[in-house]
Amino acid sequence: MRAHLTGLAMAAAAALVLALLPFQLSGYHQALAAEVGIYFCAVLGLNILTGYTGQISIGHGAFMAIGGYTTAVMSRDHHTNLVVTMLMAFAICFVFGLIVGLPALRLSGVYLALATFALAVSVPQLPLKFSTFLGGSGGVQSAQTVSHTWLYGASWTAAAILFVGAWLILRGRTGRAFRALRDSDVAATSSGIELAVYKTLAFGISAAYAGVAGSLFVLGTNGFAQPTEFGITLSLLLLVGAAVAGLGSLWGVLVGATFVGLLPTISSDVPLIGSTHGQDVVFGAIVVLVMLLLPQGFAGFLGRVARLRARG
Amino acid sequence: MAETSRREGLTEAVELLRPVLRPTPLVLAATVVFLAVGSALSTIFAQQTVAGLAQGAVYASLALALVLIYRATEVINFAQGEMAMACVYVAYQLIQWGLSYWEAFCVTLVVAFLLGIAIQLAVIRPVQHKSVIAVVIVTVGLFILIDGLVTWKWSADIKFMPSPFGTKVYDAGGVAFARQDIGTLVVVIVSVIFLWVLFQFSKLGLGMRAAALRPASAALVGVRVDRMLAIGWGLASVLGAVAGLMAEPAQFVLQPSLMQPILLYAFAAAVLGGLESPVGAVVGGLALGVFLNLVGQYVHFITSELRLPFAFAVLLGVLLVKPAGLFGRARLRRV
């Protein structure tokens, strides 16, 4: 009960800080903080899938692309309210996630990794093929653009809603089913858990989260959806975020998203690693080091520290 | 009496034909006949087939690298393509320093071998026995790391490298064969044969096969399993470098994203052949190269933008319909 209250208090404090932050930040920094929020949504979704049901995905950039293009196209063609497009991105990506999740039922481990990798490489090719509808290599410009403050508010509101949603899903029956499937699908099935239903559901939820992130991502690039923005690198970055966060930790996602979202900017003044490729070197090195030294990510690290202190 | 012997003769004939009557050899034979007939009838078909074989050879080489590692440790190395790309840049640098193409080629293969061993020892061995997800994430990290290092050193600008085969085109009965394509095929075939001889006829190859198939028993009879796995990574890296060095002149330019599409084709090729089968990787690579070229030529909807999604469809289709691929064995799992 006490741990419960502490968690609640920490979440409330975090929400308060995030709500008051925009009054202290310049437009530029608001945009940065919004970017962290966007990565938060996507990494959270990936973590539900990989961390809680043990299904790896190297293809979540593809779902972000679908969400992003949903927003851009709807805004371009119908001037739809942007919040509505985000809800649509959520719904469409949920369906796409279910569609991808169905064949994924028959794949596991490296096979699933291969298939999702291929998905991430393939999806950005589709706008090039269907260029009249999806804008080709030039991309799709949505009709509305948003201010930094709007983006900040929207991304962190979405992040908060999705976080609470994830917490509610994962603490209950569904979450137990997810974790049981991760730890042993045979044992889970024999205890009456519908493997097909829960695994596909996890894919759907996870993809929907990434879709919302993609929608916000496009709004963050001045409402411009471009195939190159959703390349394989984005998918890999999300996996980096999930690994740094700690697979199977919800609040660790905040650390993972902050790392992925802020490293490019923080390091831009640092010699050697200031450029894009320098950041890639740091990203890559950190992922390898995290997996070698802290396989449970940042969350696991803090857990270990806490246990050591308790032992005293 | 005569009745029985006739029946026995019939059973014998069926027994003799059984290996040929399995689906995989039949499909392959039919494919070869189809390609031969098509090539005889149409020069465009023949040209696309030869070009497809050359591209397929590159996929086959990288697919074989993936399969070597998968067989030994059940790990897919997502950084295989980027390792190959880094080796191509090494070759580029050596040529800039004044080496001839083939000198640079040989030195690069040595560098690739050492790179593979170093990566296995430094980052793969510590996580090898952890979950699949952990190893996959490590290789994804390597992917980003190598990409960053190469761009850092050589920048992302497009580089040009001389082609070792020139741009000469041979003409055989109205069909144009690029020297480039023939050269690629020859180099890849030679390296595959070299590898096969190494695995089949040398003590090192025997040790590596033993370490891959039965690590515990191999260790008991004195095989240095760890060392064998490291050498396996080295050889895979060499094959990848061959693929990269052959892919670069075909695309005329060198940039850090060189191997990313090829990696996807290699995945599809390896899965098509059966992830555990070296023969499958080679056949799968060649088949995929020809198939993609012919489909691109004759199915107008599949334009060059759809080549990658189409390879993805092949990969997914094989995984769903026949997960063991053409040459793999279906795996039973004891629960």
Interface residues (C-beta under 8 A of the other chain):
Chain A: T50 G54 I56 I58 P103 R106 L107 G109 V110 Y111 A113 L114 A115 F117 A118 L119 V121 S122 V123 Q125 L126 L128 K129 V186 I232 T233 L236 L239 V240 A243 L247 S275 T276 H277 G278 Q279 D280 V281 V282 F283 G284 A285 I286 V287 V288 M291 L292 P295
Chain B: Y70 E74 V75 I76 F78 V123 P126 V127 K130 V132 I133 A134 V136 I137 V138 V140 G141 L142 F143 I144 L145 I146 D147 G148 L149 V150 T151 W152 A156 Q260 P261 L264 F267 A268 V271 L275 T303 E305 L306 R307 L308 P309 A311 F312 L315 L316 L319 L320 P323 V335
